[in-house]
Amino acid sequence: MNTAQPAASLDTRDAVGIIVGIVIGSGIFTVPSLVAKGTTSPGLVLGLWLVGGVLSVIGGLCYAELATSCPSTGGDYAFLQRAYGRNLAFLYGWARMAVITTGSIAFLAFTFGDYMTKVAPLGAYSPTLYAVLCVVLLTLLNLAGIHQGKTAQNLFTSLEVLGVVAIIVVGLLVVAPAAPAPAPAALPGPTPSAGLAMVFVLYAYGGWNEAAYVSAELKNLRSMAAAITVSLAVVTALYVLANLAYMRGLSLSGMAESNALAADLLERAFGSSGRVVVSSMIALAALTSGNATMIVGARSNFALGRDFPVFGWLGRWDQDKSTPSTGLIAQCLVSLALVALGTATRQGLQTMIDYTAPVFWFFFLLVGIGIFVMRVREPSLPRPFVVPLYPITPLVFCATCAYLLYSSLAYAKTGAIVGVGVVVLGLAPLLWSHRRWRPAPRPQAARRITRKV
């Protein structure tokens, strides 16, 4: 039996580096375009990004209580299992494998494809070809046993932050203000709303909950709340300033029409050479975030296979290469299927957000409710950090999750419908697992039946 446990080797600075690196990713280079399409006022855009940061901090404080009272490398999976039992934990593990993590990988792959197409186009399906290459390449790298240490993570985080800062400087100080472009023609379908725009905003802020996965490795559990708060304050400042830079350099309508915001902004400032440099930088950021997501996601698949025999084949660990090989392969195949879905809808990035958002916010809501459940069930549980202003703070978090769950479904498109359907399909292996692995009848019952015969 393997009794190895994670060592407490991370300090607050390491945790901040990990959280900022996961959150920033490549969303700030792509999502503002989707937000601009759903709004009509620059002030509203900036307000949404600011509110998104505040709501993320509120959620982070709620997670800090859970992470410090139940430190585990299982993160959300462990919280849900402790609060609601194995059945819901199974569905969450299924959702991570089939929707949440793989949808994020496909989103990052499309981001890589969009920006690499600016550098070296490969024809009509260039973004898709690059997205497929991204998924396959990262899978092969991880199958070969590639690992990232905390030093590498901090380095990549620094490069990502420097990239955002460079865009802010160019947009606010270098490039001339853009003249407002004519408003784009209205697209068929439901009218965009601030609620739907907030779904996109909080997607860009997403990832801070992954801090829960390193809670068991913090030297001081009390530093979790500080790490999350500082990280999200830094991210919020960068996001608001980046949107100011985009609006000044491209205009709000120009943002809405752009498929590669940062590249278009730097092209205005430095010509085609600037476009190539920033496109390459953002493509690298997408690869970096995609690799980190693959590492975490494959290990979630491994945990699901280890805990539930119905997916036992996922619980295989390649000891020589120190990697969950079958979990990686399954993740690759699902991600490629989602790339195909995004290509079929011709809106790869938005389809992946639509696909993951309802499922993500549903389970996020359950985690928020889990705070109340655990306060009732385990009142004496040691809590190194207690969420301030209880119960108001977790109620705000739950209300936010519920509203965003509604918003992500109110304008349901193909991606959202497919995502919810895939989660529902997870009930089939769960029920099969119960039938296949239910306990055998007790001997006493068997003897009574014999006497009746």
Disulfide bonds with the S-S distance in Angstrom:
none
